[in-house]
Amino acid sequence: MDEELTKSLWVRIKGRAGAGDIIVGVCYRPPDQGDQADEALYRQIGAASCSQALVLMGDFNHPDICWRDNAAERKQSRKFLECVDDDFLLQVIEESTRRGAMLDLVLTNKEGLVRGCQAQGKPWLQ
């Protein structure tokens, strides 16, 4: 299956009784990744976003995305923004992580699940 084209790891963390599980995904998207691998990644994200609680982290290599305006110059970056919007994900990082761009992202589908997230690697999962 073409999902093998992606560089991602998905883990389900069992919650306490009544608390529900959390799906945690860690992804790396190479800067030169093709459309087929992008679509495979978006299918994985879509499937994971159906869970009650999702935290998705990684370097997605879309330096042209302006998170404040929810806009991007490149077609691949716009497709990533569509995926984020379609799956109702919130981007948590508020400061640039590399040379003025937010390449390392933390996304979640549950407001308040992730807070105090900083690019310096301090604890942030509630």
N, C-alpha and C positions, 0 to 999 in steps of 0.2 A: 504494500500500500504506500502511496506517496507521502503519508505522514512521516515516513522514515527520512524524508528530505529535511526535516526541521531539526534544529538543535535545541531540544527542550526536554525538560524533566517535569513530570506532574506527580504530586503526592497528595493523598487524602489523609488528613490528620483527624483521627476520631475524636469527637468532642465528648465532654462529660454527658451523662444522662440528661436528655432534654435540651442540651446546648447545640446540637447539630455538628456536623463535620465541616472542616475547612479544606478547600482544595487550594494547594499552593503550586504555582507553576513558575519555573525559572527558564527563561528563554534567552538565546543569543541569536540574533539575526545578522548574518554577515552583510557588510555594506553592498556587496555585489550579488545578493541573493535574487534569484529569478522569480517570476510571477507564479510558477507552479509551486515552489516551496512556500511562497507567501500565502497562497490560497490554502495549502495544507495547514499552515500555522493558524490561519483565521478559522478554519474548521475546528481545530483543537480548542482555540479560545472560545468559540461559540458553544461547543459542547460543555466546556468547564464553566462557562458563565451561567449555565442553567442550575448550578448548585446554589445552595442557600448562601454560602460564603466563599468568595474567591479572592485570593491575593495572587497577583501575577507580577513578577519582577523580571527585569532583564535589560539588556542592551539591545535595542531594536534598530539602532542606526538610522534614525530619521532626523538628522540635524536641522532640516529646514522647517520642521513643525513649530508653529507658534501656538503654544498651548493657551495663551491668554485669549487669542482670537479664534482658536480652533481652526487654523488654516495652515496650508502647506503649499509649496511651489511645485514639488515633484508629484507625478501621478501615483507612484508607489506610496508616498507618504500620505496622500489624500485617501488612498484605499485603506491604509492603516487607521486613519482617523474615522473612516466609515465603520470599520470593524469595532473600534472602541465605542462609537455611538450606538451601533446596532445592538451591541451586547450590554449596553447601559453600564459601562465601566467608568469609574472616576479615576483621574490621574492625580496621585497624591504628592509627588515631588514638586516643590515650588521654587527651587533654586537650580541653576545650571549645574550640571555634573561634569561637563568636559568642554573647555574652550567656549564658554558662553552658550552651549546647547545642552538640552536635557536628553541625553542618550540613554542613561540608566533610569528606567521608569519603575514606578510601583503603581499598579492599577488594582482596583478592587470594585466589587459589585455591591458592597454593603457599606454605607456611610458610617463612619465611626469605628470600623474594624481596624483601620490603620491610622495612627495619628502620631504626630511628633517625628515624622520621618525626615531624616537628614541625610545628605549625601556622604557624610563622614562615617557612616556605618554604625551609628548608635542604635540601641534597642528601640524598636518602633512598633512591634506587633502587640496589640492589646491582649 
